[in-house]
Amino acid sequence: MPQHNSAFSINVRDLIHKPGEYRDRALTAVLTEDWANAVIGVRAGETVDADLRLESLHEGILVSSDIEVTATGECVRCLTEVKHPVEVEIQELFAYASDDALEYAIHGDHVDLEPVIRDAVVLALPFQPVCQEDCPGLCPQCGVRLLDEPGHEHEQPADPRWAALAGLAENTDTNVST
């Protein structure tokens, strides 16, 4: 049972059982928990903006919406902070009667949009966010961010398989000069 005092709970009393009626409404809600995947998400305290259209149908209330939020996380290549705008559209029917075929129902005279909006936003998050498409990442030897130092290089390390022969070459050089 949804909480009617939730920022995502919308009163639809004036639309119930009035097919053809509709209302446009703006919704602004502050998240109380993170909506995230492993590397990026919309954090608690962020604001969710949604332009809603609530339409009364014979079966229930059809909710259509455009949602805009900003997700923050880390670039998977260089680990710097990434801010990613997320824009999604939803269209969901909230049924008058609870039915197994329909996922969402009207509870009393309210619809709870949080699960619908949360699912749409989380599914729209990038799986592997990057700070820019051609981010070269980090140096595998020292961890420096290659975007900050494009010419970054290290001397080629000596191959340990040849280490014993390196001493032989030095001995040959000293024997030749004596």
C-alpha positions as CSV (number, residue, x, y, z in Angstrom):
1,M,0.0,0.0,0.0
2,P,1.6,3.3,-1.1
3,Q,1.9,6.2,1.3
4,H,-0.4,9.0,0.4
5,N,2.0,11.6,1.8
6,S,4.8,10.4,-0.6
7,A,6.0,13.1,-3.0
8,F,5.2,10.7,-5.8
9,S,1.6,9.9,-4.7
10,I,-0.9,11.8,-6.9
11,N,-4.6,12.4,-5.9
12,V,-6.8,11.3,-8.9
13,R,-10.2,11.6,-7.1
14,D,-11.5,14.1,-9.7
15,L,-10.7,11.6,-12.6
16,I,-11.9,8.3,-11.2
17,H,-14.7,6.8,-13.4
18,K,-14.9,9.8,-15.7
19,P,-13.6,8.5,-19.1
20,G,-12.4,11.2,-21.4
21,E,-11.4,13.6,-18.6
22,Y,-7.7,14.5,-18.2
23,R,-5.4,16.7,-16.2
24,D,-2.0,18.0,-16.9
25,R,0.2,18.5,-13.9
26,A,3.9,19.1,-13.0
27,L,5.5,17.0,-10.4
28,T,8.7,17.9,-8.5
29,A,9.9,15.4,-5.9
30,V,13.0,15.0,-3.9
31,L,14.4,11.5,-3.6
32,T,14.7,10.0,-0.2
33,E,16.9,7.1,-1.4
34,D,19.4,6.4,-4.2
35,W,18.2,5.1,-7.6
36,A,21.3,3.6,-8.9
37,N,23.2,0.8,-10.6
38,A,26.8,-0.2,-9.6
39,V,28.6,2.9,-11.0
40,I,26.0,5.7,-11.5
41,G,22.7,6.8,-10.2
42,V,20.4,9.5,-9.0
43,R,21.3,10.2,-5.4
44,A,19.1,10.9,-2.5
45,G,18.3,14.6,-2.2
46,E,18.2,15.0,-6.0
47,T,15.1,16.5,-7.6
48,V,13.0,14.6,-10.1
49,D,10.9,16.8,-12.5
50,A,8.0,15.3,-14.4
51,D,5.4,16.7,-16.7
52,L,2.3,14.5,-16.1
53,R,-0.8,13.8,-18.1
54,L,-3.4,11.9,-16.2
55,E,-6.2,10.5,-18.4
56,S,-9.3,8.7,-17.2
57,L,-10.2,5.6,-19.1
58,H,-12.8,2.9,-18.5
59,E,-10.1,0.6,-17.1
60,G,-8.3,3.1,-14.9
61,I,-6.1,6.2,-15.1
62,L,-3.4,6.4,-17.8
63,V,-0.4,8.3,-16.7
64,S,2.0,9.7,-19.3
65,S,5.1,11.6,-18.4
66,D,8.4,13.1,-19.4
67,I,10.9,12.8,-16.6
68,E,14.2,14.7,-16.2
69,V,16.9,14.0,-13.6
70,T,20.7,14.2,-13.3
71,A,22.6,11.1,-12.4
72,T,26.1,11.2,-10.9
73,G,28.8,8.5,-10.8
74,E,32.3,7.7,-11.9
75,C,33.8,7.3,-15.4
76,V,34.5,3.5,-15.7
77,R,37.8,4.3,-17.4
78,C,39.4,7.1,-15.4
79,L,37.3,7.2,-12.2
80,T,36.5,11.0,-12.4
81,E,33.0,12.2,-11.5
82,V,30.5,12.1,-14.2
83,K,27.2,14.0,-14.4
84,H,24.7,12.5,-16.8
85,P,21.3,13.9,-17.7
86,V,18.6,11.3,-17.9
87,E,15.4,11.9,-19.8
88,V,12.8,9.2,-20.0
89,E,9.1,8.9,-21.0
90,I,6.7,6.7,-19.3
91,Q,3.1,5.6,-20.0
92,E,1.4,3.4,-17.5
93,L,-2.1,2.3,-16.8
94,F,-3.2,2.3,-13.1
95,A,-6.2,0.0,-13.0
96,Y,-9.3,0.5,-10.9
97,A,-9.3,-3.1,-9.9
98,S,-6.2,-5.1,-8.9
99,D,-5.6,-7.5,-11.7
100,D,-2.6,-9.9,-12.3
101,A,-2.4,-8.8,-15.9
102,L,-1.9,-5.2,-14.9
103,E,1.0,-4.3,-12.7
104,Y,-0.2,-1.1,-11.1
105,A,-3.5,-0.2,-9.4
106,I,-5.2,2.9,-8.0
107,H,-5.2,2.7,-4.2
108,G,-8.1,4.6,-2.7
109,D,-8.0,7.9,-4.7
110,H,-4.2,8.0,-5.3
111,V,-1.7,6.6,-7.7
112,D,1.9,6.0,-6.6
113,L,4.2,6.9,-9.4
114,E,7.5,6.2,-7.6
115,P,8.0,2.6,-8.7
116,V,7.1,3.4,-12.3
117,I,9.4,6.4,-12.5
118,R,12.2,4.7,-10.5
119,D,12.2,1.7,-12.9
120,A,12.3,3.8,-16.0
121,V,15.1,6.0,-14.6
122,V,17.3,3.1,-13.5
123,L,16.8,1.3,-16.8
124,A,17.9,4.4,-18.6
125,L,21.1,4.8,-16.7
126,P,24.3,4.1,-18.7
127,F,25.8,0.7,-18.0
128,Q,29.3,2.0,-18.4
129,P,29.4,5.8,-18.0
130,V,32.4,7.6,-19.4
131,C,33.5,11.3,-18.9
132,Q,33.9,11.5,-22.7
133,E,33.6,8.9,-25.5
134,D,37.4,8.7,-26.2
135,C,38.5,8.7,-22.6
136,P,41.9,6.9,-22.6
137,G,41.5,5.9,-18.9
138,L,44.4,5.5,-16.4
139,C,48.0,4.4,-16.9
140,P,48.2,0.7,-16.0
141,Q,51.6,1.2,-14.4
142,C,51.3,4.3,-12.2
143,G,47.5,5.2,-12.3
144,V,47.9,8.7,-13.8
145,R,44.9,10.0,-15.7
146,L,45.9,9.8,-19.4
147,L,43.5,12.6,-20.4
148,D,45.4,15.0,-18.2
149,E,48.8,13.8,-19.5
150,P,48.4,12.8,-23.1
151,G,52.1,12.2,-23.8
152,H,52.5,10.1,-20.6
153,E,55.0,7.3,-21.1
154,H,57.3,5.0,-19.1
155,E,60.6,3.4,-20.1
156,Q,60.1,-0.1,-21.3
157,P,60.9,-2.3,-18.3
158,A,63.7,-4.9,-18.9
159,D,62.3,-8.3,-19.6
160,P,63.2,-10.4,-16.6
161,R,63.8,-13.4,-18.9
162,W,66.8,-11.6,-20.4
163,A,68.2,-10.4,-17.0
164,A,70.9,-13.1,-16.8
165,L,72.2,-12.2,-20.3
166,A,72.4,-8.5,-19.4
167,G,75.3,-9.3,-17.0
168,L,77.0,-11.3,-19.7
169,A,77.0,-8.4,-22.1
170,E,78.6,-6.2,-19.4
171,N,81.3,-8.8,-18.8
172,T,82.1,-9.0,-22.5
173,D,82.5,-5.2,-22.7
174,T,85.0,-5.1,-19.9
175,N,87.0,-8.0,-21.3
176,V,87.3,-6.4,-24.7
177,S,88.7,-3.2,-23.3
178,T,91.5,-4.9,-21.2
